[in-house]
Amino acid sequence: LELLLSYESQWLRLGLEEVFGEILSLPAVQGRSKAAQMPEEHRWRAALKAFTVDRILSDPTIASELARPLIPLAEQKELAVQLKEHTLLKFLCVVFVVDKCRQLSLIKCPTLFLRDAPYKASRDLLMTFNREFLRGQGDIIRHLAMLQYSVSFQQSYIDEHSYRVENIKTDLRDGVKLARLV
């Protein structure tokens, strides 16, 4: 879950909408609830987290099968394998779609990953997923390359740099901001 939530909300939303073929929207808030007082960005993060848990880490079809009483052990194991395959497929699809959309700059968000995220490249995200969840698989990038699956986006410091001038005395001493103005 942490891996996908390292994406900026706009990019993660775009990827989830494409993979699942659904338009995501914020749930309605009433009156003075905590949700009504939260900034919209935080409300989106919470909604995307809930959607990810419900649709990537779980599957409504498989969950309904597992909810039946007295399921034989062999069938339980088969459903558990199906759930793992579903999670792997959807995770890889979201990473691929978000990477390709960012390469095409489909929306006007300069950063793909959050500024404080530990991952700054799609490749790093896949390698971490491989290390944490796919034990003994070797180099996942090489395995996926055989299937024509490649990700190449790398976020740099320049992508994350804030070009907003807040104090003209000090900010115009910043060479990166001056170069951007030129």
MODARA-V256466 format. One record per backbone hydrogen bond with DSSP energy under -1.0 kcal/mol. CO is the residue of the C=O (numbers start at 1). NH is the residue of the N-H. If there is no record, write none. Layout:
CO:NH  CO:NH
This chain:
1:5  3:6  4:7  6:114  8:12  9:13  10:14  11:15  12:16  13:17  14:18  15:19  16:20  17:21  30:33  33:37  39:43  40:44  41:45  42:46  43:47  44:48  45:49  46:50  47:51  48:52  49:53  50:54  51:55  52:56  52:57  59:63  60:64  61:65  62:66  63:67  72:76  73:77  74:78  75:79  76:80  77:81  78:82  79:83  80:84  81:85  82:86  83:87  84:88  85:89  86:90  87:91  88:92  89:93  90:94  91:95  92:96  93:97  94:98  95:99  96:100  97:101  98:102  99:103  100:104  101:106  112:8  114:117  120:155  121:125  122:126  123:127  124:128  125:129  126:130  127:131  128:132  129:133  130:134  134:137  139:143  140:144  141:145  142:146  144:147  144:149  145:148  153:122  156:160  157:161  167:171  168:172  170:173  171:174  174:178  175:179  176:180  177:181  178:182
